[in-house]
Amino acid sequence: MDKNIYSRLLKYTFKHKGLFSLSIIGFFIFAAADISAVEWLKRVISYINNSNQSELLSPISLALFLLVVSVLRGIGFYMGNFFMANVGLKVVHNLREELISSLIYQPMSFFDMASKGEIVNRIIFTTNQITGAATNALKILAKEGLLLIGLFVYLLYLSWKLTVVVLVITPLIAVVVSFAGKRMRRVARKIQEIMGLVTQVSNEIATGAREIKSFNNEDGEKDRFKRANDENLKQNLKMESTLNLSTPLIQVFVAFSLALMSYLALSNLDELNLPSESFVAFFTAAGLMARPIRQLSNLNAVIQRGLAAAEDIFNTIDSYPEDHESGIKLQQTLEGNVEIENVSFSYLEHSDPVLKEISISAKKGETIALVGRSGSGKSTIVNLLNRFYDSFEGKITIDGYDIRKINLKDLREAISYVSQDPVLFNDTIRNNITYGLKEVTEKAIYEAAKDANAYEFITNLPDGFDTIIGDDGVLLSGGEKQRVAIARALLKKSSILIFDEATSALDNESEKAIQTAIEKASKDKTTFIIAHRLSSVEKADKICVIEDGRITQMGKHDDLMEQQGLYNKLQGKGQEKIEKETPKIEKVLPEVYVEKLGFWDRVGILNILLMPISLLYWLSISIKDLFNRRQISSVDEVPVIVVGNVSAGGNGKTPLVSQIAKDLRTVGYRPTIVLRGYKGNFNGTVELNDDSDAKHVGDEAIFHYNRGFPVVVDRDRARAVSYAQRNINTDIVISDDGLQHHGLRRDFEIIVEDSKRDFGNGLFIPAGPLRDKKERIYKTDLFLYSGRNKDNVDFFELEPASWVNIKTGDEFEIEDYPFGTSANLISGIAKPERFLNSVSNLGISCEHKFFPDHYYFSENDIKFDFKRAILMTEKDAVRMDKKLIQKNMWFLKMKVKLNVNITKLITDKLNERKL
């Protein structure tokens, strides 16, 4: 495979044979000059040693010889490097043109799968890397190879016996180069991928500046870039490590060869019969061989970088583009009679269809409206009409022609498309309106702008139609951008118009003007309108209501309003009729679910009766504090971080521990988590594996293990730490809980409390929640509130991060709502009402069931009146029996937001301990 890629790459180089040949000639002169310099040294020594000199060894001839050698060396250096660089730049230039030619004709599925950053990275960064294999490698090979061969021949001329020693190191160098080459190729591929991610993040930061600042997420974006940049640094360091290890090894082999030659030469002077000038010249030439050998040993790294880049580029170039040449060439413009017959479509093979047996008929001059909820498949229908995707079942025809048989250019010539978020180019408004059109009159441009209600604002701009509008029209408002895009579509004079939420960014007054323009432009054209504002589709000839990829209603506005279906519901009219006929899904949750005051949060008769037992508990911990001191790990022991709480009850400690472990791993530590495995039925010490389950080791242990950390459970946490130190490749241990475990050593201690409840009624167990003295928080390394507190002390918050399907593991953004906006909810955690509040604040209506903390669910627990998605917390998910898990079960993954850099506090203290 490497040979095929390299031979293909070299074809681009050898397209410039003349320049390449001049470069080789230059390097030949350069090598000859370097060897001649050694010969000059030999003759100078010979001149000094001999009293009778010929004219060839006169001072003037030796001086002129050195001058000529220096001039020729300079000429050779310039010719070799300049002409080879010329070839390299032209190779990159040609490859970029070929890459763009391939990219621009790729189908939409290609752009769906590849990020913008990856594409830009291929064009800018990856193509530059190719010069390494295409020209730089050849330059090194020619320049250093010719010099090495010349020096070797010169050594044979001086003494063939000593020269044979050089051949001893050849197999050793070959082994090192082979090993290093394979590793560098793997690392080079990884560098290409990571640079694509770096480019993508950089591009998103540049284009999303408004959103970043609006949401105060500068720190988040900085961290996202840092992660990508750190990985890039890591891979480049691997490359440099391999390169800088192989080079000194080869130099050692060369030095060994020279040492061996010097020993043989000095111990056999009489047998070798070498004059002093030849002896000096021999070892001078042998010493000069070190540089070309070193450069040639680095050659493999240069080639492997280039081959990794070439493989990426050629894979893109070889991708199957859209076919713009074949198909029926239309002799006249299509009229616009569209028939969509039983069309089904999936974006990915073997995935659920997005469209299911869609059939729509549209005659010339008709306006078809597609309405429905987001994600129902409306935009997919018009995407297929444009042939952005070809892999659909069924048939789509225009004027009787199957669109898959029409020439693609002719088909798209007949369609004008305006999307919800149109792309404008960093050019003048005039050029954006006439985009893709060759011959357009000024009058036609002005009329299109007037019809799109854009003429007035354009003429008020400083340069009118010649105003540069910036990257993606950044200098225009959203409504102005939309109107320029509509003007562009109207100017195209197509027989089919598609408006995909084209008026969504306009105010009511502008929308009415645009609607008038669309109605005017649509008189003799077939028009498809996708809209959420149903006022914009009321005059359509045919309205198709799409639900879950199917057409459930079709007709005119008045007819659909008489029906009891989704269209009526979307209009917000006739709601009472619908509710009478439709099972009612009650929104159980008010906007804020009020937490009930718990037993430990108040002082009542029962609390007072229990206070004597609380007094005994207080006395026992006081005695323990008196006789037990905090143990610190020795330098030879693995440091221990303890995260615990003074009060009993849920406070977000478990996800905090997971976040601390994640952050420590990011800065280079290998953390292991230990805990007591609450409510587990295990005995002794257990290290978790893939077969561990929550009933055996507790739900918190599985929670941490599922997040990718080594976990050890033992009711004796000190013994768990000892086990981790002996059996796991770890350099730091985090104890989830263990504040009151006095036998557990601790190098950094964190106490966490709930900001809402604080310390409850301030009483000790069992009358209150305290299991340690409140004063303990002043003796710890860090005290945190879970949630913001009025005292403005250090705190952390739990925020929704993503939805995760329990059965498949698929993860979705929080805004995606993969299961809809209504669901059933179960929860068995300490504060389930907070989970319910979090889900409600995301706009999801829920019927819920609460269970005790650490509860294991049964089949009856997941039964609800209405069959909908079942939501739960991440800790609930690990307690769900695998036999009960269904496709519609999801957990809400939470992320920890800190206002203090815990990692820095920990590492600073550990570094102080080392000192």
N, C-alpha and C positions, 0 to 999 in steps of 0.2 A: 504493500500500500504506500509506504514512504517513497519507494522508488518511482511509483507512478505519479505521485503528487509532485515530486521533485522534477521529474522529467517534463511534466506539464508546465511547471513553473519556469523552468529554464527556456521553454519555447518563447516566453515573453521576453526573456533576456536576449536570446539570439535573434530576435527580430531586428536588433540594432547591431548587426555583425560588424559594420565598419567602425563604430565607436568602440565596441568591445575589443576589436583587433588592435586599435590604437592604444587602448589601455594595456593590453598584454605586452605590446612592444615596449611601452614605457616601463612596465615592471621588469622586463628582461634587461633593459638598459640599467635600471636601478640596481638589480642583483649583480650584474656584471661589474658595475662601479664599486660596489661594496667588496667584492672579491679582489678586484684590482687594487683596492686600498691595502689589503693584506699583502699582496705581491709587492707593492711599493715599500711596505715596512721591511719585507725580506731583503729587498735590494739595498735599502738604506743600511741595514746591518751588514750586508755583504760588503758594501762600500767602505764601512768603517773598519772591518776586519782585514781587508786586503789592501796592500800598499800600491800594487800596480793596477790601475783602473783603466778600463776602456772608455771610449767616448759615450757608450750606452749608460755608463754608471757615473757620469759627471754630475756635479751639483746642479747645473742648469737643467740637464735632462730630467733629473729626479724631481726638481721643483715644478717643471712644466708638466710632468707626468701626474703629479698630485693635483695641479690646477685643473687639468683636463678631466681627471676622475671626479673632482668635486662638481664641475659644471655638468658633466653627463649625469651624475647622480641627481642633481636638482631637476634637470630636464626630465629624467625618467620618473622621478617622484611626481612632478606636475602632471605629465601625460597619463600615468597610471591612475592616479586618484581622481583627476578631473573627469576624464572620459568614463571611468567606471561610475562615478557619482551621477554623471549625465544619463547613463543607462539606467541606473536605479530610479532616478526621478521620473523617467519616461515609463518605466515598468509600473510604478505606483499610479501615474497619471492614466495609463491605459487600463489598469485593473479597476480603478475607481469608476471610469466611464462604463466599463463592462458590468461592474457591480450595480451601478445605478440603473443601467439598461435592463438588468435582470429584476432588480427590486421593484421598479416602477410598474412592471407588468405582472407582478405576483398577484394571485387572487386575494380576496379579503381575508380568507382563512389564515393566510400567512401572517398578515398584520394583526389578526386576533391573537395568534399564538406568540408573536415576538413583541417585546416591549419597544417603545420608542428609543429608550436608551441603548438597547442591544443593536438596533439598526444603525443609529448614529455612531456607535462604537465601531461597528464593522467598517463604516465608510472612512472614519477619521483615524482611529488607533490601529485597528487590525491590519489595514492596508499598509501602513508605515512599517509594521513588523515584518512584512514580507520581504522588504529590501534586504533583511539579514541573510535570507537564503538565496534570494535572486541575484544580488550583486556583492554585498559585503563579504559573503563567504567566498565568492569567486575572487574577490580582490585579495583576501587573505591567502587563498590557495595559490593565486598567481604570484603575488609579491613575495610571500614567505616561502612558498614551495619552490619557486625558481632559485631563490637565494640558498635554500637548504640543499637543493640538488647541486648547485654550483659549488657550494662549500664542500659537499661530499666528494665531488669529482676532484676538487683541488686537493683534498686530503689524500685521496688515492694517489694523486700525482706525487705528493710529497712522501707518503709512506703507506703502502697498502696494508702492511702488517698491523700497524696501530689502528688503522681505519676500521678493520674488521671488528674491533671491540665495540664500536658504535652500534653494530647490528644486534648486540646482546640485549639492549634495552627496548628494541622494537616490539616484541611480544608483550612486555609489561605495559608499555604505553597503550597498546591496542586494547588490553583488558580494561584499563582505567577509562579510556574514551568510550568504550562500549557501555560500561555500567553507568557512567555519568550521562550519556546520551539518552538512555531509556528514561532515567529519572527526570531529566530536564524536559523531555517531551511531555511527560505527564503534568509537570508543574506549569509548563508553558500553556497547555490547554486550560488549566485552572485559572491562570492569569487572564486569559482572554475572557473567560466567563465573568470573573470578578470585575474586570474593567468595564464590562457591559453594565454591571450593576452600579458601579461608581458613576458612570455616565448617565444612567437612568435617574439616579437620585439627584445628581447635579442638575439635570435638565428639569426635573420636577420642582426643585427648589427655585430655579430661575423662572419657570413659567407659573408657579403657584405662589408667588410672593404675596399677593393680596390675601389669599386664604390663610397662609402661614401667619401673617401679621394679625389678621382679623381674629384668629383663634388663639393668639399668643402661643404658638407652637414652635417658636424658634429653637427652643431647647430640644424638643422632640425631633425636629429635622436635623439638628446638629448631631444628636445621638445616632439617628438612622444613617447619616453619612459616615459618622465615625466607625460604626460597625462594618460598613462596606469597605471603608478605607483601611481599617485595621486588618481585615482579611486580605486585602490587596498587598499590604505590607508583609503580612505573614508569608504569602506565596512567593513574593519577590525575594524575601530573605532565604527561603528554601532554595530558590534558583541560585542566589549568590553563594549560599553555603556549599552547594554541590560544585559550582564552578570554581570557587576559591579553595576547595579541598582537592579537586582533581589537578589543578595547576601546580601547586607545590609538590604533589606526589610525582608528577612528571619531571619537575625540576630536580627532585632528589635523584630520580633515575638517571637523568642527564649528568648530574654531578658525580654520581657513582661511576658512570662511564668515563668521565674525564679523569677522575681519581685513579681508576684502573689503568687508563692510558699513561698517565704521568708516572705511575709506579713501574710499569713495563718499560717505558722509555728510559727512565733514569737508571734502572737496574740492568739495562741491556744496551748501553750507549755504543759500545764497540760493535756489537752485532748489527745494530740498526744502521750504523755509519751515517748519521744525520749531521750535516754541518750545523753550526750554531744558528745561522740565519733561518735555515729550514726548520729547525727545532722550534724557534720562537714563532715562526709563521704558522707551523702546524697547530700549536696550542692556541694561538690567537684565532685562527679559523675555527678550531673546535669550540672555543668559547663563544664565538659569534653564532654557532648553531643553536645555542640555548634559546635565543629570542625567537627564531622562526619555529622551533619545536614548541615553545610555549604558546605562540600565537596560533599554530596549527592545532594544538590541543584544545584551545578555546573555540576552534572552528565548529565543533559539534554543537556547542551551546547556541551559537549564532544560527546554525542550520535548523536546530530543533525549534527555536522560537519562530523562525520563518515558516517551517512546515506546519506548526500548530495554527499559525495565522492563515496559511494558504489553504489548509483543510477546511477551516471555517468559511473562508471566502468562496472556495470552489463549491462547497455544499450549497451555498446560497445561489451562486451562478447556475448550478445544475438543477435547482428546483424548477419544477414544471410551471412555466408562466401561463397566464391566460392566453388563449389563442385568439389573436386579433386579425388573423389573415384568412382563415378558412370560413366556411359558412356561406349562406346565400347572400349574394351582393344585391341589395335592393336597388331597383332602377328608379323608384320614386319614394317619396317620404311616406312613412306609415300614417294611416288615418287615425288609428288609436282605438280600434275595437278590441277590447281585452276580454279573454276568457280564462279564468283560473278554475281548473277542474280537478277535484279530489286531491289536492296537494297536501302532502305531509313532509315534514322536514325536521332534522336534528342537526345541531351545530357540530356535535361530536358523534363519532361512530359508536353504536351500542348504547347511547344515552337516550333518555326519554325524549320523545318528539316534542318540539316547540309548537309546531303546527300539526293539526290532525284533520285530514280530509276537508280542507278548505275549498269551497267553490264560490266564485264571484263572477258575475257577468257585467261588463261595462261597455256601453256603446259610445261611439264618438259623440262628444258634447256633453256626456253625463258626468255628474260629480258624485263620487263614491266616498262616503265617510266611514272611517274605521275607528270605533270607540271601544273603550274597555279599560280595565284597571292596568296599572303599570305591570309589565312583564307578561301580559296576556298573549303577545305575539303580533301586535299590530305592525311594528316597524319591520319585523321579519318578512311580512308579506311583500312590502315594497322593496325590500332588499333583494328578494327573489325576482321581482319584476325587472330590476336593474341587472340581474344576473351577477350579483356580487357573489352568489353561491350557486353551483350547478347541481349539487348532489341531493335534489329533492325528488320525491315520488309524486306521480301525477303528471299533469300537463298544464303549461301556460302558453297561450297563443295570443298573438297580436295580428289582427287582420287575417286570421287563419294560419299564419306562420308560427310554427313551434319556435319559441324564443331561443331554444338551445341549438337550433339549426340556422338562425340568422347570424350574419356576420356581426361580431360583437361591437365594432365601431358604428355600424349602421343602426344597431339596436339602441345604443346609448345616445346616438345623435337624435333619436326620436323622443328622448325622455329628459325632462328638466327636474332637478331634485333640490329641495331646500330642507336642510335638517334642522333639528332643534338647536344645535350649537354649530352654526356654519363656520367653516374655516376661511378666513381672509388672509391674504398674503401681504408681506411687508413691501407694499408697492402703492401706487396711486389708486384713488378710488376709480378712476377711469379704467385702469388696467384690471382691477378686480371685477368690475361690471362686465368687461369684454373678455373675461378669462376663457381661454379655449376657442375663441372666435377670431378668424383671420381678417375678414373684411367687414367693418361695421362703420356706418355713417354716424356723424355727431348727432344728427337729428334722432336716429334710433336710440342712441345712448340716453339722450335727454328724455325721450318719451318713456323709455323703460324706467328711468329714475322717477318720473312724474307718476307713472302708474303704480309704482311701489311706495309712493308717498315719501320719497327720499330726496327729491330735487331741491326742496326748500332748504333743508339743513346742509346739503352739500354745497350749495351756492353761498351759504353764509360762512363756510370755512375759509381760512386765509387764502388758500390756493385753489379753492373750488374743487373741480373734478381732478385736479393735478395734486391734491393734498396726499402726502405720504401718511398712511394710517398706522404704521408700526407693526410689530410682530403680532400676528393674529388679530389685527385691528384694535390694538390695545388703546389707541387714542379715541376710539368711538365708544359710545354707550352700547349696552346690550341691544336696545331697540334699533339704534342706528345701524349696527352690524347686521341685524336681521333684515332690515330694509334694503341694504346694499346687496345682500344675498338674494333677496326676492327679485330685485331689479336684474341681477345676473341671470336668474332663471327665466324671467319674462323675455329678456333680450334674445335668448337662444331660439325662440320661435319653434319649440318642439310641439309635437302632437299630443304628448302625454305630460301632465304636470303632477308632481308629487310634493305635497307640503306636509312634512313630518314635524308637527308641533311648531309650525313656522311663525305663529303669532304669540307664542308663549312668553316672549320677552317684551311684549309691547304693552303700553297702557291702553285703557279702554278706548280713548279717542283714536289713537293710532291703529288699534286693532280694527275698528270700524272702517277706517280709510283703507286698510290693507284688504279687508274682506270685500270691499267694493272693487278694489283692483283685481283680486282673485276672481271674483264673479265676472268681471269684464274680460279678463284674460281667458277664462274657462269656457266662453260661449261656444267656440268651435273646437274645444280640446277635451280630451278625457282627463279628468282630475281626480286624484286620490288625496283625501285630506285626513290626517291623523290629528286628533285634538282631545285635550282634556276639558277645555272650555266648550261645553256642548252648545253654547250659543252660536259658535262659529260653524256648526254642522247642521243646524236646523233646516236650512234651505237645500240641503243635499238631495239629489234625486234618489239616492239609496243609502241607507245607514246600516252598516254591519256591526253588530255587537259581538265582540270577541271575549270569550271566557276560557281560560286555561287551554288556549290553542284551538278552540272550536268556535264556529259561528253559532251562537245560540238564538239570535234574533236578527231579522233583516226586514227592512221596510222604510217608509218615510217617517218623518218625525211624529206627525199626528197619529199614525197607525201604531207606532211603538209606544206612545204615551197611553194608549188605551190598554196595552198589554201589561200584565203584572210580571215584569222581569227586571233585569239589571239596568236597562236604559232608563226606565222610570225611576229606579232607585238613584242612579247617578244624577238625574235631573233634580233630585230632592223633592219630587212631587208625588202625590199619591202614596205617601209612605204608610199611611194608616192601612190602605188596602193590602199592601205587601205584608205588613206585620201580621195581619189576620190570617193570611194564607201560609206564612213561613214560620217554622219553629223558632221561638225566640231564644237568642243566645244572650243571656244576661251578663252585663258587665258587673261582676261581683265587687270589684275593687274600686273604691273611691280614689280621688287623685292622690291622697296620702293615707296609707293604712296606719292608723294610730296604734302605737305599741301600748299594750296594757301594762300597768304598773305591777311589777313582779313582787313575789314574796320578799325577796332580798332587797327590794328598793324602798320598802316602807317599814315603819315600826308599829306593830300591832301587839295584841295580847299574846299570840303564839310566839312572836319574836322575843318578847320579854321572858316568857316561860323557858325559852331555850338558852337564855343568856348564861346560866351557870355552866352549861356544857361549853359554851363559847369561851368562858373564862378559863376553863381547863385547857382548851385548845390554845388560847393565847399564852398560857403558862408553859405549855410544852414547847412551843416555838421559841419562847424567850430563853428557855434552858438550852435549846439547841444552838441558838445564836451565841450564847455565852461560851459554850465549849467548842464550837466549830468556827474555824476561820476560813476565809476564802483561799482555796488552793490554786496556785498558778502553775502552768505547765513549765517543765524545765526546757532547756534549749533542745534537748534530744527528743522531747515529746511533741506530738502533734498538738498545735493550739486548739482550744475549744471555745466556741461561741455559744452562749446560753441565751435563748429567747424565752422569756416566761412572763407570768403576770401575778400580781398581788391578789387580784380578785378572780373568783371562779366564773366561768361562763364564756360564751363566744365573743371574740373581739377581733377576729381577722388575723390571728397570730400565724395560722398555718400558711396562708398565701404569702404573708410577710417573710416567713422562713424560706419559702421557695424562691422569693425574689432576691433575698440576700444571697442565697446559694448561687443563683443565676448571675448576679452582679460580680461575685467573687470569682466565678468561673471565667467571666469576661476578662478580668484583669490577670488571669493566668493561674489561679488556684485550682485544685482538684478537690472540691468539697464532698463530704459524706454527711448525711443527716442521720441522727440517732433520735429515738423517741421510745416511749414506754409501750406503744401499741395498745392504746386504751380500748377496752372491750374486745380485745383479741383473745383467742383461746390457746395461744402458743405456750410453750415452756422453754426456758433457757434463753439462748441467744439465737436470733434468726436474721440472716442476711436475705433480703428480698430478691426474688427472681421472677421470671415471666409467669410462673405457675402460682405465685402467691395470691391469696385472695383476702378480702377485707375481713371476713369472719375469723380468719386465722390470725392476722397481724394488725387488724384495726384499719379504719378507713383513712386516717391521716397518713399512715405509712404508704398506702397504695397511692394516695394523692401525690406525694413527693416522688414516688418511683415512676409514676406515669409521666411526670414532668422531666424525667431523664436523669435522676440523681441516684447514686448508690445509697441504700437505706439499710440500717441495722436497727432491729427492735429488741429491747430487753428491759424488763422492769427495773433492773439495776443499770442505770444509764452509764455509770462509771465503767462497768464491765463491757457495755456496748462500745464505748470509746476505745477501750483496750483492744477489743476484737477488731475494730476498724483500723487501728494503727498497725496491727499485726498481719491482717489478711487482705486489706484493700489498699490499692495504690492511691492513697489520699494524703494531702498535706494540710488539711484543716477540717475540723468536725464542727457541725452545728447541731445543737440540741434543741429540738422542738419541745418546749417546756423543760422543766428541771430546775427552776429557780429555787425550789425548796429541797432539792436533792443535794444535801451537804457533802456527800461523798464524791460528787462530780466536780472536778477541777474546772476552772473557767478563766479565760484570759480576756474575755470581753463579755459584758453582761448587758442585755437589753430587757427592759420591762415595758410591757404593753398594757394599756388600759383603754376601756371603751369611753369615748368622750361624752356620749349621751348619758350613760348611766354613772360614769365616774366610779366612785367606790360604793355605790348603792347606799344602804342605810348606815354604813360605817361600822357594822358589827361583824364579829368573826363567825365562821362556820360553826354550828348550823344556823344560828340566828341571822347571819348576814353572809355576804359573799367573800369576806376577807379570809385569805388563807396565809397571809403574812402581814406584818406591820406596814402601815402606810409610809412610815419613815424610811422604809427600804428603798423608796424611789430616789432618795437623796444620796444614797451610797452606791448607786449603780453607775455604769459607764454612760448609759443613754436611756432616758425615759421618753416614751412615745405615746401619744394618744391615737387611737384608731378613730379617725374622723377629726374635723376641725374643732378646736376648743377656744372658748372666749379668752383664755389666758394667753393665747398665741404661743404656746410651747411647741416643741417639735411634734409632728404628727404625720400620719400617712392615711391615704384614702383608697378604698377599693372602687374601681370603675369598670363598667362593662367593657370587655375587649372584643369578644367574638362569640358566635354561635357554633357549637361543635356537635355534629351528629354522633350519638353514642354508638350506633351500630357500624357506621362506615368510617368514622374518624374525619369526615370532610369538615372543613372549617370555613365559615363565611363571615364577612364583615358585619358589624353590628347593624348597619343600615340596610343590609340586604333582605332581612325578614324572610328567610328561605321557607318558612312554614306559614307565612301570613301574619295578620295582626290580631288574631284571637287564638287562644290556646288553653290547655289544661295545665295546672301547676301542682307539683307535689314537692314537699320539702321536709326533711328531718334534720334540721340544724338548730343551734341554740337560739338564733333570732330569725325564724323563717319569715316574719313579717317584713324584715328589711329586704329580703330577696324579692318578696312580692312587690314592694315599693319600687325596687330597681327595675323590675319587668314592666310595671305600670308606667313608670316615667319614660320608658322607651315606646309608649303608645300601644301597648298590647293589652287587650282585655282578657282576663283569666277567670276561670273557675278553679278554686284551689282546695288542696287538702294539706293540713299540717300534721306532722308526727313528732314524737320525742326526738331529742338529739341522738345521733348515731343509730337511727332506726334502720332496720333491714326490711325492705318492701316485699309485700306479697302480691299475688296476682289480683286479689280483690282491691288492693290499694290503688291500682292504676286504672280502675274502671270508672268512667264518667258518663254522664247522660248523653253528651255530644262527643262524637268521635273527632278529635282534633289532635294536633301535636301536643306532646307532653313535655313540659319544661321542668328542669331541676337544676340544682347547683352542681358544681364539679365534685364536691364531696358526696352528694347524694348519688351521683352516677356510679361511683366506685362501690356503692353498697347495693346496686341493682343486680339481681341474679341474672346471669347471662341468658338463661332460658326465657326470661321475661322481656329482654330487650327487643324493641320493635324499631322499624325504619323511621317512625315519626317521633322518636325520642331524642331530645336535645338537652345539652347543658350549657349554661351561660358561663363562659370563661371570663374570669375577672383579672384585671391587672392592678398592680400596686403603684400608686402615685405618691412619691416621697417628697418632703420639703427639706430633707437633710441627706447629705452624702454619707450613708452608713459605711459603704465600702472604704472610703478614705479614712474615716475614724478608726475602723478596724485595722487597716493596713498600717496606719501611723503608729498605733499602739503596739502592734506586733513588731514593727521595725525598732521601736524604742526598747522592746524587750530583748531583741538581738544585740543591741548596743550595750 
